[in-house]
Amino acid sequence: MKKIYLITFLLLSINSFGQGLPGLGAGTTPTNKPILHGKNWVAITGKPLGATAGATIFQQGGNAVDAACAMIAATSTMWDVLSWGGETQALIYNPNTKKVIAINALGYAPTGATVEFYKSQGMDYPPQYGPLAATTPGTPGGIMTMLAEYGTMSLEQVLKPSMELAKGYPIEAQTANAMESQKARIKEWPYSKKIFLPHLGNEREAPVPGEIFIQDDLYQTLSKLVEAEKKALSEGKSRKEAIYAAYDRFYKGDIAKEIVRGTREQGGLFTEADLANWKVKIEEPLHVNYKGIDVYKLQEWTQGPVLLQSLNILENFDLKSMGYNSANYIHTVYQAMNLAFADRDFYYGDPAFVESPMKGLLSKEYAKERSKLIGKVNDPKITAGDPYPFQGGTNPYLDILNKNQEAMASLTPDQFNSTLDEQFISGFQSGTTSVETADAEGWVVSVTPSGGWIPAVAAGNTGVGLSQRMQSFVLDEKLSPYNLPEPGKRPRVTLTPSLAMKDGKPLLAFAVQGGDSQDQNLLQLFLNIVEFDMNVQEATEAANFNSYQMQSSFGDHESRPGAMVVREDTPTWLRKELAEKGYNLELWNKTSGPVNAIWFDWKHGTFWGGSSDYGDDYGIAW
């Protein structure tokens, strides 16, 4: 009788999931947040005010690029786990050319930032915080390049929301409390203290939630950019030329001089030439085809190709038959990610300095060979493979690779640490925001801006918080001969916007907040939609799992083989199965990750927006 009851319950549950629950309407499911339906435009990002900035631009007639630029500017002004001195990387679908474009606005290592320099400071890795953690600012150049090349509005129009925020806005709890909790470190840097701690000497020195937070120095900096644009326009320059005049003022003019002065005063390495010589790159993205869907990611200066490698590996398995988040499914996806991340840790780096074997890494043949390494239990000794034979070449670092494999093979089980602590998890999960926009004309933008999060060093009297991205370099070629710091070189970062195309049209734009967790969450969101027929909101809220077996891209670059985070409502029997496969589980209330996504309904000519229920993510559509 119990068996009959259970079967009946499951059938009713499946029917409810597929057909809709009473009172909700056919074909709907009870997600915590509603799907965003729009036919004209959609704007989604990490904070409500950031989404409002995008909506304002759309309502004024701007396109998806204009709106994305305004949203990046607004979230940078709000210190939404990034600031103006951070980095911006984007994928843009241009409906006029029918092509996906990659924007590389990641700063690079300044003059003097070498392996030898950091080791002379007694460091095993570049630091997590402070002026020596800073790459050159990238976000201002990224915004202005995107706007000049693909937008329609003036810089003044696009910066207006962020300038209003800089004059004062009611600060939200997450940011205000981050300032308070980090105030001891903030006090090390005089210009940061001036911005973040308006109540010095009181018990609470940071703003309280809801207090009007004013950033006069930043407002003056943004005003100078608008002033430079206006001057160029008055001289008869075009919209595009005027925006680049503002670009030059930031990177070659008085703003650059103050950034360099203020950074060097606090112990940094920036020179005026570092800022003047840095350029935004417009690149060809990488992509693979997964079951008829073309998935695009940025090049190997990001971790983005990890998702592409994982999809290639997973094509060799029947995921749907395993069942969503079954033990076999979780194990297979976890192992595929581990294989791809092991290659990331060793091979990825700035292609302007090193030639990573991306052709081999992204080949279907290499993926098939790697897939054969997936056994019935977790393998904590997974290392990078050798993709060079799959592109007709010889591995120049085969000796290092072989030594790494031998070292891992010799480790005993008690030498692996699979326990998780709060500080370690924070390094994998925290940081960044995401910006997703689309419009009726066909422009689609997916961005993962980041860097300059609290606590950030402010660059003199500019109000610009500096990036902490130097920490993503390593100082030992045994870890990665491709990702060692050099002046002018970009570190390999975790930031990874995504676009998927089907039949020559956009299918899905998606990105997520986080660190090394990003492509894990994005891979699962994609599979939720493609393999398990979830709608975009269901997919953003669905339970994910996270691996910690790869090297962290932050701090001391540690790893935790076999450690896995799953949602706390994971059934006991499933936990037992995963434990038997060699996993050490950590249970969380939410594991979806703050994912934001847009799905394109070409049948009806509409957008479906999904905005995670994980944190403060928010979207507006019309």
Buried (B, 14 or more C-beta within 10 A) or exposed (E): EEEEEEEEEEEEEEEBEEEBEEEEEEEBBEBEBEBBBBEBBBBBBBBBBBBBBBBBBBEBEBBBBBBBBBBBBBBBBBBBBBBBBBBBBBBBBBBEEEEBBBBBBBBBBBEBBBBEBBEEEEEEBBBBBBBBBBBBBBBBBBBBBBBBBBBBBBBBBBBBBBBBBBEBBEBBEBBBBBBBEBBEBBBBBBBBBBBBBBEEEEEEBBBEEEBEBBBBBBBBBBBBBBBBBBBBBEEEBEBEBBBBBBBBBBBBBEBBBBBBBBBBBBEBBBBBBBBBBBEBBBBEBBBBBBEEBBBBBBBBBBBBBBBBBBBBBBBBBEBEEBEBBBBBBBBBBBBBBBBBBBBBBBBBBBBBBBEBBBBBBBBEEBBBBBBEBBEEEBBBBBBBBBBBBBBEEEBEBEEBBEEBBEEBEEEEEEEBBBEBEEEBBEBBBBBBBBBBBBBBEBBBBBBBBBBBBBBBBBBBBBBBBBBBBBBBBBBEEEBBBBBBBBBBBBBBBBBBBBBBBBEEEBBBBBBBBBBBBBBBBBBBBBBBBBBBEBBBBBBBBBBBBBBBBBBBBBBEBEBBBBBBBBBEEBEEEBBEBBBEBBBBBBEBEBBBBBBBBBBBEEEEEBBBBBBBBBBBBBBBBB
